[in-house]
Amino acid sequence: MTQTILVVDDQSHIRFLLEKVLEPLRREGVLVVTAVNGFDALKLAEILRPQLIFLDVLLPKLDGFEVCRRIKQNQGMTDTYVAFVTAKGEEGDVEEGLAVGGDRYITKPFDPDAILKLALEVLHLSLSPMPEPPF
């Protein structure tokens, strides 16, 4: 079974950055899929059953808190790891994110190395060493 990461953010530059950060995992066979709004995120999560979701809070159509709540209430996805990656960093936001089932709450701007490390931990992977250049 292919391991899957779902990246959900309405800002294209954030999706692009997260995809670049996760590129080493793609080389290891991990599927990285993106969504731009809450409804699409729920549909993709239902179909793909990702092991990890990087989820923004401020999304069109359905906010990230509600997306997380619905994912965690779905019997087949209670073990899905949800990491909020958002600009909403007030204490009440963090508390709400964890209360709806979020496993981690990361505020923007985020550390790309921490994102990759979290993904490796959640998926129980280690990266293959890069081959040495031939010169």
KOLLUMVEX-766536 format. One record per residue (C-alpha): y, x, z. Coordinates in Angstrom, 1 decimal. Example, Ala and Ser with C-alpha at 12.3 -4.5 7.8 and 13.67 -1.06 7.14 Angstrom:
<pts>
<pt><py>-4.5</py><px>12.3</px><pz>7.8</pz></pt>
<pt><py>-1.1</py><px>13.7</px><pz>7.1</pz></pt>
</pts>
This chain:
<pts>
<pt><py>0.0</py><px>0.0</px><pz>0.0</pz></pt>
<pt><py>3.4</py><px>1.4</px><pz>-1.0</pz></pt>
<pt><py>5.9</py><px>1.9</px><pz>1.8</pz></pt>
<pt><py>9.2</py><px>0.1</px><pz>1.1</pz></pt>
<pt><py>12.7</py><px>0.5</px><pz>2.4</pz></pt>
<pt><py>15.3</py><px>-2.3</px><pz>1.7</pz></pt>
<pt><py>19.0</py><px>-1.3</px><pz>1.6</pz></pt>
<pt><py>21.4</py><px>-4.2</px><pz>2.0</pz></pt>
<pt><py>25.1</py><px>-3.7</px><pz>1.6</pz></pt>
<pt><py>27.7</py><px>-5.4</px><pz>-0.6</pz></pt>
<pt><py>29.6</py><px>-2.2</px><pz>-1.2</pz></pt>
<pt><py>28.2</py><px>-0.3</px><pz>-4.2</pz></pt>
<pt><py>29.3</py><px>3.2</px><pz>-2.9</pz></pt>
<pt><py>27.4</py><px>2.6</px><pz>0.4</pz></pt>
<pt><py>24.3</py><px>1.5</px><pz>-1.4</pz></pt>
<pt><py>24.6</py><px>4.5</px><pz>-3.7</pz></pt>
<pt><py>25.0</py><px>6.9</px><pz>-0.8</pz></pt>
<pt><py>22.0</py><px>5.5</px><pz>1.1</pz></pt>
<pt><py>19.9</py><px>5.7</px><pz>-2.1</pz></pt>
<pt><py>20.9</py><px>9.3</px><pz>-2.5</pz></pt>
<pt><py>20.1</py><px>10.1</px><pz>1.2</pz></pt>
<pt><py>16.6</py><px>8.4</px><pz>0.8</pz></pt>
<pt><py>15.9</py><px>10.1</px><pz>-2.6</pz></pt>
<pt><py>13.5</py><px>12.7</px><pz>-1.0</pz></pt>
<pt><py>11.4</py><px>9.7</px><pz>0.2</pz></pt>
<pt><py>11.2</py><px>8.3</px><pz>-3.3</pz></pt>
<pt><py>9.7</py><px>11.6</px><pz>-4.4</pz></pt>
<pt><py>7.0</py><px>11.0</px><pz>-1.7</pz></pt>
<pt><py>6.2</py><px>7.6</px><pz>-3.2</pz></pt>
<pt><py>8.4</py><px>5.3</px><pz>-1.1</pz></pt>
<pt><py>9.9</py><px>2.4</px><pz>-2.9</pz></pt>
<pt><py>13.7</py><px>2.0</px><pz>-2.2</pz></pt>
<pt><py>15.1</py><px>-1.4</px><pz>-3.2</pz></pt>
<pt><py>18.7</py><px>-2.7</px><pz>-2.8</pz></pt>
<pt><py>20.3</py><px>-6.0</px><pz>-2.2</pz></pt>
<pt><py>24.0</py><px>-7.0</px><pz>-2.2</pz></pt>
<pt><py>24.0</py><px>-10.2</px><pz>-0.1</pz></pt>
<pt><py>22.1</py><px>-11.9</px><pz>2.7</pz></pt>
<pt><py>20.2</py><px>-14.4</px><pz>0.5</pz></pt>
<pt><py>18.9</py><px>-11.7</px><pz>-1.8</pz></pt>
<pt><py>17.9</py><px>-9.6</px><pz>1.2</pz></pt>
<pt><py>15.8</py><px>-12.4</px><pz>2.6</pz></pt>
<pt><py>14.1</py><px>-13.1</px><pz>-0.8</pz></pt>
<pt><py>13.3</py><px>-9.4</px><pz>-1.3</pz></pt>
<pt><py>12.1</py><px>-9.0</px><pz>2.2</pz></pt>
<pt><py>9.8</py><px>-12.0</px><pz>1.8</pz></pt>
<pt><py>8.3</py><px>-10.6</px><pz>-1.4</pz></pt>
<pt><py>8.2</py><px>-6.9</px><pz>-0.6</pz></pt>
<pt><py>7.6</py><px>-6.9</px><pz>3.2</pz></pt>
<pt><py>9.5</py><px>-3.6</px><pz>3.7</pz></pt>
<pt><py>8.7</py><px>-1.4</px><pz>6.7</pz></pt>
<pt><py>12.3</py><px>-0.5</px><pz>7.1</pz></pt>
<pt><py>15.6</py><px>-2.3</px><pz>6.3</pz></pt>
<pt><py>19.0</py><px>-0.7</px><pz>6.5</pz></pt>
<pt><py>21.3</py><px>-3.8</px><pz>6.9</pz></pt>
<pt><py>25.0</py><px>-4.2</px><pz>6.8</pz></pt>
<pt><py>26.5</py><px>-7.0</px><pz>9.0</pz></pt>
<pt><py>29.4</py><px>-8.1</px><pz>6.8</pz></pt>
<pt><py>27.6</py><px>-9.6</px><pz>3.8</pz></pt>
<pt><py>28.3</py><px>-12.4</px><pz>1.4</pz></pt>
<pt><py>26.4</py><px>-15.6</px><pz>1.5</pz></pt>
<pt><py>24.6</py><px>-14.8</px><pz>4.8</pz></pt>
<pt><py>25.6</py><px>-12.2</px><pz>7.4</pz></pt>
<pt><py>23.4</py><px>-9.4</px><pz>8.5</pz></pt>
<pt><py>22.9</py><px>-10.8</px><pz>12.0</pz></pt>
<pt><py>21.4</py><px>-14.0</px><pz>10.5</pz></pt>
<pt><py>19.3</py><px>-12.0</px><pz>8.0</pz></pt>
<pt><py>17.8</py><px>-10.0</px><pz>10.9</pz></pt>
<pt><py>17.2</py><px>-13.1</px><pz>13.0</pz></pt>
<pt><py>15.3</py><px>-14.8</px><pz>10.2</pz></pt>
<pt><py>13.3</py><px>-11.7</px><pz>9.4</pz></pt>
<pt><py>12.2</py><px>-11.1</px><pz>13.0</pz></pt>
<pt><py>11.2</py><px>-14.8</px><pz>13.3</pz></pt>
<pt><py>9.0</py><px>-14.6</px><pz>10.2</pz></pt>
<pt><py>5.5</py><px>-14.1</px><pz>11.4</pz></pt>
<pt><py>4.6</py><px>-11.6</px><pz>8.7</pz></pt>
<pt><py>7.7</py><px>-9.4</px><pz>9.4</pz></pt>
<pt><py>8.0</py><px>-9.1</px><pz>13.1</pz></pt>
<pt><py>7.2</py><px>-5.4</px><pz>12.9</pz></pt>
<pt><py>9.8</py><px>-4.7</px><pz>10.2</pz></pt>
<pt><py>12.2</py><px>-2.1</px><pz>11.6</pz></pt>
<pt><py>15.8</py><px>-3.2</px><pz>11.1</pz></pt>
<pt><py>18.6</py><px>-0.7</px><pz>11.4</pz></pt>
<pt><py>22.1</py><px>-2.1</px><pz>11.1</pz></pt>
<pt><py>24.4</py><px>0.2</px><pz>9.3</pz></pt>
<pt><py>27.9</py><px>-1.3</px><pz>9.6</pz></pt>
<pt><py>31.5</py><px>-0.9</px><pz>10.2</pz></pt>
<pt><py>31.4</py><px>-3.5</px><pz>13.0</pz></pt>
<pt><py>31.2</py><px>-1.2</px><pz>16.0</pz></pt>
<pt><py>32.6</py><px>-3.2</px><pz>18.9</pz></pt>
<pt><py>30.4</py><px>-3.4</px><pz>22.0</pz></pt>
<pt><py>29.8</py><px>-7.2</px><pz>21.4</pz></pt>
<pt><py>28.7</py><px>-6.5</px><pz>17.8</pz></pt>
<pt><py>26.1</py><px>-3.9</px><pz>19.0</pz></pt>
<pt><py>24.9</py><px>-6.3</px><pz>21.7</pz></pt>
<pt><py>24.5</py><px>-9.1</px><pz>19.1</pz></pt>
<pt><py>22.7</py><px>-6.9</px><pz>16.6</pz></pt>
<pt><py>20.2</py><px>-5.9</px><pz>19.2</pz></pt>
<pt><py>19.9</py><px>-9.5</px><pz>20.6</pz></pt>
<pt><py>18.9</py><px>-10.8</px><pz>17.1</pz></pt>
<pt><py>16.2</py><px>-8.3</px><pz>16.8</pz></pt>
<pt><py>17.8</py><px>-5.2</px><pz>15.4</pz></pt>
<pt><py>16.0</py><px>-2.0</px><pz>16.3</pz></pt>
<pt><py>18.9</py><px>0.4</px><pz>15.8</pz></pt>
<pt><py>22.7</py><px>0.0</px><pz>15.4</pz></pt>
<pt><py>24.4</py><px>2.7</px><pz>13.4</pz></pt>
<pt><py>28.2</py><px>2.5</px><pz>12.8</pz></pt>
<pt><py>29.9</py><px>3.7</px><pz>9.6</pz></pt>
<pt><py>30.7</py><px>6.4</px><pz>8.7</pz></pt>
<pt><py>27.1</py><px>7.4</px><pz>9.3</pz></pt>
<pt><py>25.4</py><px>10.8</px><pz>9.4</pz></pt>
<pt><py>23.2</py><px>11.1</px><pz>6.3</pz></pt>
<pt><py>20.7</py><px>13.4</px><pz>8.0</pz></pt>
<pt><py>20.3</py><px>10.9</px><pz>10.8</pz></pt>
<pt><py>19.5</py><px>8.2</px><pz>8.3</pz></pt>
<pt><py>16.9</py><px>10.3</px><pz>6.6</pz></pt>
<pt><py>15.4</py><px>11.4</px><pz>10.0</pz></pt>
<pt><py>15.2</py><px>7.7</px><pz>11.1</pz></pt>
<pt><py>13.4</py><px>6.7</px><pz>7.9</pz></pt>
<pt><py>10.9</py><px>9.6</px><pz>8.2</pz></pt>
<pt><py>10.2</py><px>8.5</px><pz>11.8</pz></pt>
<pt><py>9.8</py><px>4.8</px><pz>11.1</pz></pt>
<pt><py>7.5</py><px>5.4</px><pz>8.1</pz></pt>
<pt><py>5.6</py><px>8.2</px><pz>9.9</pz></pt>
<pt><py>6.2</py><px>10.7</px><pz>7.1</pz></pt>
<pt><py>7.2</py><px>14.3</px><pz>6.7</pz></pt>
<pt><py>8.7</py><px>15.7</px><pz>3.6</pz></pt>
<pt><py>6.7</py><px>18.1</px><pz>1.4</pz></pt>
<pt><py>8.5</py><px>21.4</px><pz>1.1</pz></pt>
<pt><py>10.5</py><px>21.9</px><pz>-2.0</pz></pt>
<pt><py>9.0</py><px>24.5</px><pz>-4.4</pz></pt>
<pt><py>10.6</py><px>27.8</px><pz>-4.5</pz></pt>
<pt><py>12.7</py><px>28.5</px><pz>-7.6</pz></pt>
<pt><py>10.8</py><px>30.7</px><pz>-10.1</pz></pt>
<pt><py>13.3</py><px>33.5</px><pz>-10.1</pz></pt>
</pts>
